[in-house]
Amino acid sequence: MNRDVLKSFITSKAFLKEKIQKIENSKTFLLKNFWIEKLPEPKKENCVAIDGSYNFIRFRSLVFYSVNVSAVIFEDGKLRIENYPEFDVSEDSMYFEDMLRSYMIQKEISTALKFAKDYHVMLDGSLIYFINSLTSENKEKVLKELLSTEKLVFSISKTPIKSFEESQNEGYSKIFNKEKNNEIIYFYFKLRKNSLTFKVETFKKNVNRIEEILSLIRGFEIKGYPYLLIRAHKEAKISNIDIQKLAKLLGIKEKTGREIL
């Protein structure tokens, strides 16, 4: 880092720290004033947790990549796992990773649609981000299918608010509405006093089923978070070591652009 950049940062440091504190305080104030210090009883029902992952290696003339979506399925007291991996090679481009991430999201949504008629569905991440990542044509189709199911479909994401997490008891917040998407509502929850605070996004049609969502989350909770999503994340992950091993199995040995053996 050159001296001018560092000097400019040091000058701005106090202002930035003050701004960070204001943002955190506003969130803490909002939650504390709309917080319900109780949780519904835990309940286990047939449910699917879905998470996705991707990884890739760039070679001189191509990119080798893998995408995997994992579904951890709880049904009638038993757990099973289904994986949906894909592997391919492609020409490289400056937008390659954005396209790969978008494709992974489409696979996650497709997997959710597969199960949503018969199982409650938990997604890792942001439901509104998933929906907004779709094309207009696909978005309309996906919304129609997800809104027609009687099962609960919702996402869970981490929302660290340090001062709130250190002081607030377990419970959940009132419901908030996504201003730019009238179909989505969200709320926050905390299952233990010393655990993180998480954000749930779901469809507005579930506005009277918030306690059902919380009961379901509590039914699979381990250390303040649903085990099914922890397992889905673990199963879906494609590590750097994994993608390197796959490239070697395919016969790509070096990042030189040589022909596949």
C-alpha positions as CSV (number, residue, x, y, z in Angstrom):
1,M,0.0,0.0,0.0
2,N,1.4,3.4,-1.0
3,R,1.8,6.2,1.6
4,D,-0.9,8.4,0.1
5,V,-3.5,5.7,0.4
6,L,-2.5,4.9,4.0
7,K,-2.4,8.6,4.9
8,S,-5.9,9.1,3.4
9,F,-7.2,6.1,5.3
10,I,-5.8,7.3,8.6
11,T,-7.5,10.7,8.1
12,S,-10.8,8.9,7.4
13,K,-10.5,6.3,10.1
14,A,-12.4,8.2,12.9
15,F,-15.2,9.1,10.5
16,L,-15.6,5.5,9.3
17,K,-15.6,4.1,12.8
18,E,-18.3,6.6,13.8
19,K,-20.4,5.7,10.8
20,I,-20.1,1.9,11.5
21,Q,-21.2,2.6,15.1
22,K,-24.2,4.6,13.9
23,I,-25.3,1.8,11.5
24,E,-24.9,-0.8,14.3
25,N,-26.7,1.3,16.8
26,S,-29.7,1.9,14.5
27,K,-30.1,-1.8,13.9
28,T,-29.8,-2.5,17.6
29,F,-32.4,0.1,18.5
30,L,-34.7,-1.2,15.8
31,L,-34.5,-4.8,17.0
32,K,-34.7,-4.0,20.8
33,N,-37.9,-2.0,20.2
34,F,-39.5,-4.8,18.2
35,W,-38.2,-7.8,20.1
36,I,-40.4,-10.7,21.5
37,E,-38.5,-12.5,24.3
38,K,-40.0,-15.9,23.8
39,L,-39.8,-18.7,21.3
40,P,-42.4,-21.3,20.3
41,E,-41.8,-25.0,21.2
42,P,-39.5,-27.0,18.8
43,K,-41.2,-29.2,16.3
44,K,-39.8,-31.6,13.7
45,E,-41.6,-32.1,10.4
46,N,-40.5,-33.4,7.0
47,C,-38.1,-30.7,5.8
48,V,-35.3,-30.2,3.3
49,A,-32.3,-27.9,3.7
50,I,-30.5,-26.8,0.5
51,D,-27.2,-25.2,-0.1
52,G,-24.9,-24.8,-3.1
53,S,-21.2,-24.4,-3.8
54,Y,-18.9,-23.9,-6.8
55,N,-15.2,-23.9,-7.5
56,F,-13.0,-23.6,-10.6
57,I,-9.4,-23.5,-11.9
58,R,-8.3,-21.2,-14.6
59,F,-6.0,-22.6,-17.2
60,R,-4.4,-20.6,-20.1
61,S,-7.1,-21.6,-22.6
62,L,-10.0,-22.8,-20.6
63,V,-11.7,-23.0,-17.1
64,F,-12.5,-26.3,-15.4
65,Y,-15.3,-25.9,-13.0
66,S,-17.7,-27.8,-10.7
67,V,-21.1,-26.9,-9.2
68,N,-22.8,-28.9,-6.5
69,V,-26.1,-28.5,-4.7
70,S,-26.9,-30.6,-1.7
71,A,-30.3,-31.4,-0.2
72,V,-30.4,-32.7,3.3
73,I,-33.8,-34.4,3.7
74,F,-35.5,-35.1,7.0
75,E,-38.4,-37.5,6.4
76,D,-40.3,-39.5,9.0
77,G,-37.6,-39.3,11.5
78,K,-34.8,-40.3,9.1
79,L,-32.1,-38.3,7.4
80,R,-30.8,-38.7,3.8
81,I,-28.7,-36.7,1.5
82,E,-29.0,-36.0,-2.2
83,N,-26.2,-34.3,-4.2
84,Y,-26.5,-32.8,-7.6
85,P,-22.9,-32.2,-8.9
86,E,-22.0,-31.0,-12.3
87,F,-18.6,-30.6,-14.0
88,D,-17.6,-28.9,-17.2
89,V,-15.0,-26.9,-19.1
90,S,-15.5,-23.5,-20.6
91,E,-13.8,-20.6,-22.3
92,D,-12.8,-18.0,-19.8
93,S,-14.2,-14.5,-19.6
94,M,-14.2,-11.6,-17.2
95,Y,-17.7,-12.4,-16.2
96,F,-17.2,-16.2,-15.8
97,E,-17.5,-16.3,-12.0
98,D,-20.6,-14.1,-12.0
99,M,-22.2,-16.5,-14.5
100,L,-21.1,-19.5,-12.5
101,R,-22.6,-18.1,-9.3
102,S,-25.9,-17.3,-11.1
103,Y,-26.0,-20.9,-12.4
104,M,-25.5,-22.3,-8.9
105,I,-28.4,-20.2,-7.7
106,Q,-30.6,-21.5,-10.5
107,K,-29.7,-25.1,-9.4
108,E,-30.6,-24.3,-5.8
109,I,-33.9,-22.8,-6.8
110,S,-34.6,-25.8,-9.1
111,T,-33.8,-28.2,-6.2
112,A,-36.2,-26.2,-4.0
113,L,-39.0,-26.5,-6.5
114,K,-38.4,-30.3,-6.7
115,F,-39.1,-30.6,-2.9
116,A,-41.5,-27.7,-2.1
117,K,-44.7,-29.6,-2.8
118,D,-44.0,-32.3,-0.1
119,Y,-41.5,-30.8,2.3
120,H,-40.8,-27.5,4.1
121,V,-37.7,-25.9,2.5
122,M,-34.8,-24.1,4.2
123,L,-32.4,-22.2,2.0
124,D,-29.0,-20.9,3.0
125,G,-28.7,-17.3,2.1
126,S,-31.2,-14.7,1.0
127,L,-34.5,-15.6,-0.6
128,I,-34.9,-12.2,-2.3
129,Y,-31.3,-12.5,-3.7
130,F,-32.2,-15.9,-5.2
131,I,-35.4,-14.5,-6.7
132,N,-33.8,-11.4,-8.1
133,S,-31.0,-13.4,-9.7
134,L,-33.5,-15.1,-12.0
135,T,-34.5,-13.8,-15.4
136,S,-37.9,-12.1,-15.6
137,E,-39.4,-15.1,-17.4
138,N,-38.0,-17.6,-14.9
139,K,-38.8,-15.4,-11.9
140,E,-42.5,-15.4,-12.8
141,K,-42.5,-19.1,-13.2
142,V,-40.6,-19.8,-9.9
143,L,-42.8,-17.4,-7.9
144,K,-45.9,-19.0,-9.2
145,E,-44.8,-22.4,-8.1
146,L,-43.4,-21.4,-4.7
147,L,-46.4,-19.3,-3.9
148,S,-48.7,-22.2,-4.7
149,T,-47.3,-24.7,-2.3
150,E,-48.8,-25.0,1.2
151,K,-45.3,-25.9,2.6
152,L,-43.1,-23.3,4.2
153,V,-40.2,-22.0,2.0
154,F,-37.7,-19.6,3.7
155,S,-34.1,-18.7,3.8
156,I,-31.7,-18.1,6.8
157,S,-28.7,-15.7,6.7
158,K,-26.2,-14.4,9.3
159,T,-26.7,-10.8,10.3
160,P,-24.0,-10.1,13.0
161,I,-24.9,-7.2,15.2
162,K,-22.3,-7.4,18.0
163,S,-23.8,-5.1,20.6
164,F,-27.2,-6.7,20.1
165,E,-25.9,-10.2,20.3
166,E,-24.0,-9.6,23.5
167,S,-27.0,-8.1,25.4
168,Q,-30.2,-9.5,24.0
169,N,-32.1,-12.6,25.2
170,E,-33.3,-15.3,22.9
171,G,-36.5,-14.5,20.9
172,Y,-37.5,-13.0,17.6
173,S,-38.4,-9.6,16.1
174,K,-41.5,-8.2,14.5
175,I,-42.0,-8.8,10.8
176,F,-40.5,-6.3,8.4
177,N,-41.3,-5.9,4.7
178,K,-38.9,-5.7,1.7
179,E,-39.8,-2.3,0.2
180,K,-38.7,-3.2,-3.3
181,N,-40.3,-6.6,-3.2
182,N,-43.8,-6.8,-1.8
183,E,-43.8,-10.6,-1.9
184,I,-41.0,-10.9,0.7
185,I,-41.2,-10.4,4.4
186,Y,-38.4,-10.9,6.9
187,F,-37.7,-11.1,10.6
188,Y,-34.7,-11.8,13.0
189,F,-34.3,-14.5,15.5
190,K,-31.9,-15.7,18.2
191,L,-32.2,-19.1,19.7
192,R,-29.8,-18.7,22.6
193,K,-28.6,-15.7,24.6
194,N,-25.0,-16.2,23.5
195,S,-25.7,-17.2,19.9
196,L,-25.7,-15.2,16.8
197,T,-28.7,-13.3,15.4
198,F,-30.1,-14.6,12.1
199,K,-32.4,-13.3,9.5
200,V,-35.3,-15.2,8.0
201,E,-36.8,-14.2,4.6
202,T,-40.1,-15.8,3.5
203,F,-43.1,-15.0,1.4
204,K,-45.8,-12.6,2.6
205,K,-48.4,-15.4,2.4
206,N,-46.6,-16.9,5.5
207,V,-47.1,-13.8,7.6
208,N,-49.3,-15.7,10.1
209,R,-47.0,-18.7,10.1
210,I,-43.9,-17.1,11.7
211,E,-44.1,-19.3,14.8
212,E,-44.3,-22.4,12.6
213,I,-41.0,-21.4,11.0
214,L,-39.4,-20.8,14.3
215,S,-40.7,-24.1,15.7
216,L,-39.2,-25.9,12.7
217,I,-35.9,-24.1,13.1
218,R,-35.8,-25.0,16.8
219,G,-36.7,-28.6,16.0
220,F,-33.3,-29.0,14.2
221,E,-31.3,-26.5,16.3
222,I,-27.7,-27.2,17.4
223,K,-25.8,-24.3,19.1
224,G,-28.3,-21.7,17.9
225,Y,-28.6,-22.8,14.2
226,P,-30.4,-25.6,12.3
227,Y,-28.3,-28.7,11.9
228,L,-29.8,-29.4,8.5
229,L,-28.3,-26.3,7.0
230,I,-25.0,-26.9,8.7
231,R,-24.9,-30.4,7.1
232,A,-26.1,-29.1,3.7
233,H,-23.2,-26.5,3.7
234,K,-20.7,-29.3,4.6
235,E,-22.0,-31.7,1.9
236,A,-22.2,-29.0,-0.9
237,K,-18.7,-27.6,-0.4
238,I,-16.2,-28.0,-3.2
239,S,-12.8,-27.1,-1.7
240,N,-9.7,-26.0,-3.6
241,I,-8.2,-29.4,-2.9
242,D,-11.3,-31.0,-4.3
243,I,-11.2,-29.1,-7.6
244,Q,-7.5,-29.7,-8.0
245,K,-7.9,-33.4,-7.5
246,L,-10.7,-33.5,-10.1
247,A,-8.6,-31.6,-12.6
248,K,-5.8,-34.1,-12.1
249,L,-8.2,-37.0,-12.6
250,L,-9.4,-35.3,-15.8
251,G,-5.8,-35.1,-17.0
252,I,-5.1,-31.4,-16.6
253,K,-1.8,-31.3,-14.8
254,E,-0.6,-27.7,-15.0
255,K,-2.0,-24.3,-15.6
256,T,-0.3,-24.1,-19.0
257,G,-3.2,-24.5,-21.4
258,R,-1.9,-27.8,-22.6
259,E,-4.4,-30.2,-24.2
260,I,-6.3,-32.5,-21.9
261,L,-4.5,-35.9,-21.9
